Amino acid sequence: MKKIFLLLFMIYSGSVFAYITTDPNDPNIQAVCRDGTYSTSRGSGTCSHHGGVDHYID
């Protein structure tokens, strides 16, 4: 599946970007959003435009 970059934001110094994707096989996934999308972010603001975090991936 094609990655959908719905939300981009900087983490720490701005050298790393987190994104939302619909690809469940993306190796960078850190959280599952309540709307069924996936985020490569952890922490404040994760899935903020997608209903919040359903759960984090360990």
Backbone hydrogen bonds, N-H to C=O, Kabsch-Sander energy under -0.5 kcal/mol:
donor,donor_aa,acceptor,acceptor_aa,energy
5,F,3,K,-0.6
6,L,4,I,-1.4
9,F,18,A,-0.9
11,I,16,V,-1.6
14,G,11,I,-1.8
16,V,11,I,-0.8
18,A,9,F,-1.5
21,T,38,Y,-2.8
26,D,23,D,-1.6
29,I,26,D,-1.3
30,Q,39,S,-3.4
31,A,39,S,-2.0
32,V,55,H,-3.1
33,C,31,A,-0.5
33,C,37,T,-2.8
34,R,52,G,-2.4
35,D,50,H,-1.2
36,G,33,C,-1.8
38,Y,21,T,-3.0
39,S,31,A,-2.6
40,T,19,Y,-1.9
46,T,43,G,-1.9
48,S,45,G,-2.0
50,H,47,C,-2.1
52,G,47,C,-2.5
54,D,32,V,-3.1
55,H,32,V,-1.5
57,I,30,Q,-2.9
